[in-house]
Amino acid sequence: MKINRLFIVGMLLTLIGILIYKSGFLDQLVTFILWPLLSGSSKGKTILLFVIMGSMLILNSIITYHKIASKITFLDKWNANKYLKFTLILILSTYIISILIEVWLRLKFGVSIFTIFVAEDHTASTTSIMHTHVFKSILGYLPLGETSSSNINTAYSLLKYVYPYALIGFITISLAYITGLLSLDSRRDFHKIILVFALSLSIIAMMDGGIFSQPAIIGIFGLLVIYFLKKPFSPRNLIKPTLIILLIILIGFTLEIAGTNQDHHKLTVINQTGNVNMNGYHVSSIEKINNQTVYIIKPTTGDKQTLENLSNTFKDKSNGYFMTWNLFTYI
């Protein structure tokens, strides 16, 4: 096989991803550099970005060199843009399904959809319609799931709450990878790099973050730019991708505002065991409803700090809890 430059780039990216996972080499530096793109302090998304990009470039080089797609009749029926269109449909459908699972979970417990759920089994894991981890929980089925390094939260504790619906992610994420790979076809190298980068971010967001996360916004925009790209290039090609992304951002911001409560947090604790020290939370009311304990607390810190404090308070004393949010504490 003739080794082209994209094959070499793919090998280097994959090697960097493996090095970060195995030894922590370059971990902090690379994670810091990529934070604006991945919006996460865990090295898990950094590793995924390098490995997905690298593997796609390697496999595309092999497929292109051996002309594998043209030798398989059913694969040769669609052109690159049709595969890209199907990939976009898969990715967007997965984002929507993850939100529906989030809504179902809250309806099941009789709480507002505008809440953050924290599962307390094993390592605490959060999820919400604004930043979902329901499909990330399927990593619990892999060997790294429950025993993963503390630097990589696989959201294993969420699995029992979203099973079996989370298994949909196995299918859609795998298909998106395959059809995304086929959408590279024989494009120019520069377009392949953009497409692989956008695909990797979009696939990461399928597992971690969902449609309103930074990787999804950047990834979908990149995919749409390539999809609507015409020859010769014109700035007009960017109009549709930009409008679609602005619409997604607007919907996300509207939902964030709709769910914001600046006056208090409503905390619904599931299966609380024993007495819990709630000093420092300014509790204004407590109500016991079946297996749920509902607290109304006055916020004294930002939501992120409040969630961390609550995780320590209810560790080993509940199965988890739902908490309303205040967007303005993140700004």
C-alpha positions in Angstrom: 0.0 0.0 0.0 1.2 3.5 -0.9 1.4 5.6 2.2 0.0 9.1 1.6 0.3 12.1 3.9 -3.2 11.7 5.4 -2.4 8.2 6.4 0.7 9.5 8.2 -1.3 12.3 9.9 -3.9 9.7 11.0 -1.2 7.5 12.5 0.3 10.5 14.4 -3.1 11.6 15.8 -3.9 8.1 16.9 -0.6 7.7 18.6 -1.0 11.0 20.5 -4.4 9.8 21.7 -3.0 6.5 22.9 -0.1 8.3 24.6 -2.5 10.6 26.5 -4.6 7.7 27.6 -1.8 5.4 28.7 0.7 7.7 30.3 -0.9 11.2 30.7 1.9 12.5 28.4 0.9 16.0 27.1 -2.5 15.5 29.0 -2.8 18.9 30.7 -1.3 20.9 27.9 -3.4 19.4 25.1 -6.6 19.5 27.2 -6.0 23.1 28.0 -5.4 24.0 24.3 -8.6 22.1 23.2 -10.8 23.3 26.0 -12.5 26.0 23.9 -13.5 23.3 21.3 -14.4 20.5 23.7 -15.5 22.4 26.7 -14.4 19.8 29.2 -11.7 19.3 31.8 -11.6 15.5 31.4 -9.0 14.1 29.1 -11.6 11.6 27.8 -12.9 13.9 25.1 -9.3 14.9 24.1 -8.5 11.2 23.6 -11.6 10.6 21.6 -10.9 13.6 19.3 -7.4 12.3 18.4 -8.4 8.7 18.1 -11.6 9.3 16.0 -9.8 11.7 13.7 -6.8 9.5 13.3 -8.7 6.3 12.7 -10.9 7.9 10.1 -7.9 9.3 8.2 -6.2 5.9 8.3 -9.3 4.0 7.2 -10.1 6.5 4.4 -6.5 6.1 3.0 -6.9 2.3 3.0 -10.4 2.5 1.4 -9.3 5.0 -1.2 -6.1 3.1 -2.1 -7.9 -0.3 -2.5 -11.0 1.3 -4.0 -13.0 -0.8 -1.5 -16.3 1.2 -1.7 -16.4 0.9 -5.5 -16.0 -2.9 -5.3 -19.0 -3.2 -2.9 -22.2 -2.7 -5.0 -24.5 -1.3 -2.3 -21.8 1.1 -1.0 -21.3 2.6 -4.5 -24.9 3.7 -5.0 -24.5 6.9 -3.0 -22.1 9.7 -3.7 -20.1 11.4 -0.9 -22.7 14.1 -0.2 -25.5 11.6 0.1 -23.5 9.8 2.8 -22.8 13.1 4.5 -26.6 13.9 4.4 -27.4 10.6 6.0 -24.7 11.2 8.6 -26.2 14.5 9.5 -29.6 12.9 9.9 -28.1 10.3 12.2 -26.3 12.8 14.3 -29.2 15.2 14.7 -31.6 12.3 15.4 -29.3 11.1 18.1 -29.2 14.5 19.7 -33.0 14.7 19.6 -33.4 11.1 21.0 -31.1 12.0 23.9 -33.3 15.0 24.8 -36.4 12.8 24.7 -34.7 10.3 27.1 -33.9 13.2 29.4 -37.6 14.2 29.3 -38.8 10.6 29.9 -36.4 10.3 32.9 -37.9 13.4 34.6 -41.5 12.4 33.8 -40.8 9.0 35.4 -39.8 10.7 38.7 -42.4 13.5 38.4 -40.0 16.4 38.3 -39.6 19.4 36.0 -37.7 18.9 32.7 -35.7 22.0 33.6 -33.6 20.2 36.2 -30.1 18.8 36.4 -30.0 15.1 37.5 -27.1 13.8 39.5 -26.7 10.0 39.9 -24.8 9.2 43.1 -24.0 5.5 42.5 -20.2 5.0 42.1 -18.9 8.4 40.7 -21.4 11.2 40.7 -22.6 11.9 37.1 -24.7 14.8 35.9 -27.1 15.1 33.0 -29.8 17.5 31.7 -31.6 18.4 28.5 -29.0 21.2 28.0 -25.9 19.0 28.5 -26.8 15.4 28.2 -24.7 12.3 29.2 -27.3 9.6 28.6 -25.4 8.0 25.7 -22.1 8.5 27.5 -23.4 6.0 30.0 -23.1 3.2 27.5 -19.4 3.3 28.0 -20.3 1.4 31.2 -20.7 -1.7 29.0 -17.0 -1.5 28.0 -14.1 -2.7 30.1 -13.1 0.9 30.9 -16.6 1.7 32.1 -16.7 1.1 35.9 -13.0 0.8 36.4 -11.9 3.8 34.3 -9.3 6.2 35.6 -10.7 8.9 37.8 -9.6 11.4 35.2 -12.2 10.0 32.8 -15.8 10.0 33.9 -17.8 7.5 31.8 -21.1 8.4 33.4 -21.4 4.8 34.5 -23.7 5.7 37.4 -26.4 7.0 34.9 -26.7 3.7 33.1 -29.4 2.1 35.2 -31.6 5.1 34.9 -31.6 5.3 31.1 -31.4 1.6 30.3 -32.3 0.2 27.8 -32.9 3.4 25.8 -29.3 4.4 26.0 -28.4 1.3 23.9 -29.8 3.3 20.9 -26.5 5.1 21.1 -24.5 2.0 20.2 -26.3 1.8 16.9 -26.5 5.5 15.9 -23.0 6.4 16.9 -21.5 3.4 15.1 -23.5 4.1 12.0 -22.6 7.8 12.1 -18.9 6.8 12.2 -19.3 4.4 9.2 -21.4 6.7 7.0 -19.2 9.7 8.0 -16.1 7.7 6.9 -17.8 6.9 3.6 -18.7 10.6 3.1 -15.0 11.4 2.8 -14.8 9.4 -0.4 -12.3 11.1 -2.8 -12.7 14.7 -1.6 -9.7 17.1 -1.6 -7.3 16.5 1.4 -8.1 20.0 2.9 -11.9 19.2 2.8 -11.2 15.8 4.3 -9.4 17.3 7.3 -12.3 19.8 7.9 -14.8 17.0 7.6 -13.0 14.5 9.8 -12.5 17.3 12.5 -16.2 18.2 12.3 -17.3 14.5 12.4 -15.2 13.8 15.4 -16.6 16.8 17.4 -20.2 15.8 16.4 -19.7 12.2 17.4 -18.1 13.2 20.7 -21.2 15.4 21.4 -23.5 12.4 20.7 -22.0 10.9 23.8 -21.1 13.9 25.8 -23.0 17.1 25.7 -25.7 16.9 23.1 -26.9 19.4 20.5 -26.4 22.5 22.7 -22.8 21.7 23.6 -19.7 23.5 22.0 -18.5 20.3 20.2 -21.9 19.9 18.6 -22.2 23.5 17.5 -18.8 23.6 16.0 -19.1 20.1 14.5 -22.5 20.5 12.9 -21.4 23.9 11.5 -18.4 22.2 9.9 -20.5 19.4 8.4 -23.0 21.8 7.0 -20.3 24.0 5.5 -18.9 20.9 3.6 -22.4 19.8 2.6 -23.5 23.1 1.2 -20.1 23.8 -0.4 -20.2 24.7 -4.1 -17.5 25.1 -6.7 -16.2 27.8 -7.0 -16.5 28.7 -3.3 -18.6 31.7 -2.4 -19.4 33.3 0.9 -23.0 32.6 0.1 -22.2 28.9 0.8 -22.0 29.9 4.5 -25.4 31.4 4.8 -27.5 28.2 5.4 -25.0 26.7 7.9 -24.8 29.9 9.8 -28.6 30.3 10.0 -29.1 26.7 11.2 -26.4 27.1 13.9 -27.9 30.4 15.0 -31.3 28.7 15.3 -29.9 25.9 17.5 -28.1 28.4 19.7 -31.3 30.5 20.0 -33.3 27.4 21.0 -30.7 26.4 23.6 -30.6 29.9 25.1 -34.4 30.1 25.2 -34.5 26.7 27.1 -31.8 27.9 29.5 -33.8 31.1 30.3 -37.1 29.2 30.5 -35.6 26.8 33.2 -33.8 29.5 35.2 -34.9 30.2 38.8 -32.9 32.9 40.5 -34.9 32.9 43.7 -34.3 29.3 44.9 -33.4 25.8 44.0 -35.9 23.0 44.2 -34.0 19.9 45.2 -35.6 16.4 44.8 -33.6 13.7 46.5 -34.3 10.0 45.5 -34.3 7.4 48.3 -32.6 9.5 50.9 -31.3 7.3 53.8 -30.9 8.7 57.3 -30.5 12.3 58.4 -28.4 14.6 56.3 -26.7 17.8 57.5 -28.1 20.6 55.4 -26.4 23.4 57.4 -25.2 26.1 55.0 -27.8 25.5 52.3 -30.5 27.9 53.8 -33.3 25.4 53.6 -36.7 27.1 53.6 -38.9 24.0 53.4 -38.7 20.2 53.4 -41.3 17.8 52.1 -41.4 14.0 52.1 -43.3 12.4 49.2 -43.0 8.6 49.0 -39.4 7.8 48.2 -38.5 11.5 47.5 -37.4 14.2 49.8 -38.0 17.7 48.4 -35.9 20.7 49.6 -36.4 24.3 48.8 -33.0 26.0 49.3 -31.8 29.5 48.8 -28.7 29.6 46.6 -25.6 31.1 48.2 -23.0 29.9 45.6 -23.0 29.2 41.8 -24.8 26.1 40.5 -21.5 24.3 39.8 -20.3 24.7 43.4 -23.7 23.9 44.8 -23.8 20.6 42.8 -20.3 19.7 44.1 -21.4 20.5 47.7 -24.5 18.4 47.3 -22.6 15.5 45.9 -20.5 15.4 49.0 -23.5 15.8 51.3 -25.6 13.0 49.7 -22.8 10.6 48.8 -23.8 7.2 50.0 -27.0 8.7 51.5 -29.2 8.7 48.3 -29.4 7.3 44.8 -29.4 10.7 43.3 -31.2 14.0 43.0 -32.7 16.6 40.6 -32.0 20.3 41.0 -33.3 23.3 39.2 -30.8 25.6 37.7 -29.9 29.3 37.5 -28.2 30.2 34.1 -26.8 33.4 35.4 -24.5 31.7 37.9 -22.5 30.3 34.9 -22.0 33.7 33.3 
